[in-house]
Amino acid sequence: MKTRTLFATALTAIALSASLTTLAHSAEATPYRYGQNLDIANVISIDVPNSPQCEVVTAQMTYRNSAGDVKVLDYEQLSSVCTNQN
């Protein structure tokens, strides 16, 4: 009986993860504007592209707002290489 419960729980978690990923990819990204008010209840993922040099890159945050809608926001930040330079 425990095996069935564990298996059902695992399948539910996989299905939920797949549906969140699908929702995140189907949402159209909006660019961030300085001073923009954000309604972020839960961050789902943050994707930052790798860059071999110190430069500004466009990162993408997928989040859920207080109404439960999945949103995607593009914003600019320095690449991670910049923090390692002296």
C-alpha positions in Angstrom: 0.0 0.0 0.0 2.8 2.4 0.8 4.4 1.8 -2.6 1.2 2.8 -4.4 0.9 6.0 -2.3 4.5 6.8 -3.0 4.1 6.1 -6.7 0.9 8.2 -7.0 2.6 11.1 -5.1 5.6 10.9 -7.4 3.4 11.0 -10.5 1.5 13.9 -9.2 4.7 15.9 -8.5 6.0 15.1 -12.0 2.7 16.2 -13.6 2.6 19.4 -11.6 6.2 20.2 -12.5 5.6 19.6 -16.2 2.5 21.8 -16.1 4.3 24.7 -14.4 7.1 24.4 -17.0 4.5 24.5 -19.8 2.8 27.5 -18.3 6.1 29.3 -17.9 7.1 28.7 -21.5 3.6 29.7 -22.8 3.6 33.0 -21.0 5.0 35.9 -23.0 7.8 37.8 -21.4 7.4 41.5 -20.6 10.5 43.7 -20.3 11.1 45.3 -16.9 10.9 49.1 -16.6 12.7 50.9 -13.9 10.3 51.7 -11.0 7.7 49.2 -12.3 5.5 47.8 -9.5 5.8 44.0 -9.4 3.2 41.6 -7.9 5.4 38.5 -7.1 3.9 35.9 -4.8 6.3 33.1 -5.7 9.3 32.8 -7.9 9.3 29.7 -10.1 12.6 30.1 -11.9 15.3 32.6 -12.8 17.3 32.0 -16.0 20.5 33.9 -16.6 22.5 33.2 -19.8 26.2 32.3 -19.5 28.6 34.8 -21.0 32.4 34.5 -21.3 32.9 38.2 -20.7 31.7 40.9 -18.4 28.7 42.4 -20.1 25.0 43.2 -19.6 22.8 40.1 -20.3 19.0 39.7 -20.4 17.8 37.4 -17.6 14.3 36.0 -17.3 12.3 35.5 -14.2 9.2 33.3 -14.2 6.9 33.9 -11.2 3.3 33.6 -10.0 1.5 36.7 -8.9 -1.0 37.1 -6.0 -3.9 36.1 -8.3 -2.1 32.8 -9.2 -1.2 33.8 -12.8 2.2 32.7 -14.2 4.1 35.7 -15.5 7.5 36.0 -17.2 9.7 39.1 -16.8 12.9 40.0 -18.8 15.4 42.2 -17.0 19.0 43.2 -17.6 21.9 42.4 -15.2 25.6 42.0 -15.3 26.9 38.6 -16.2 28.3 36.4 -13.4 31.8 36.9 -14.9 31.8 40.5 -13.7 31.6 39.6 -10.1 34.8 37.5 -10.4 36.9 40.3 -11.9 39.1 42.5 -9.8 
